[in-house]
Amino acid sequence: QVQLVESGGGLVQPGGSLRLSCAASGFTFSSYHMNWYRQTKEKQRELVATITSGGRTNYADSVQGRFTISRDNAKNTMYLQMNSLKPEDTAVYYCNAQRATIYYWGQGTQVTVSS
């Protein structure tokens, strides 16, 4: 049974930091590209950051220099370190695993940036 479970979301003040985690099970984690997406009620789901199975990373322009994606294949876990958070980063953040045409999704974790 495939599972992606996000954690680490919450309420933080502007300028603060959060670290999201995505715990994976039920598939060969190290063989999959891993992504973080986010979505608000007003916007379509947006790709935030990617880390390939080989460890290469890519970021949306809006988070470049503030967010860092990483993975620990020994723990089957992906992370998103979010620094210098802004109110516009408020969204539900989703973990995604992708290999060829196979996609798995987590249930999402809410991040709210507000004073």
ABEGO torsion letter per residue (X at the ends): XBBBBBBGBEBBBBGBBBBBBBBBBGBBAAABBBBBBBBBAABBBBBABBBBAAGBBBBBAAABGABBBBBBAAAGBBBBBBBGBBAAABBBBBBBBBBEABBBBBAEBBBBBBX
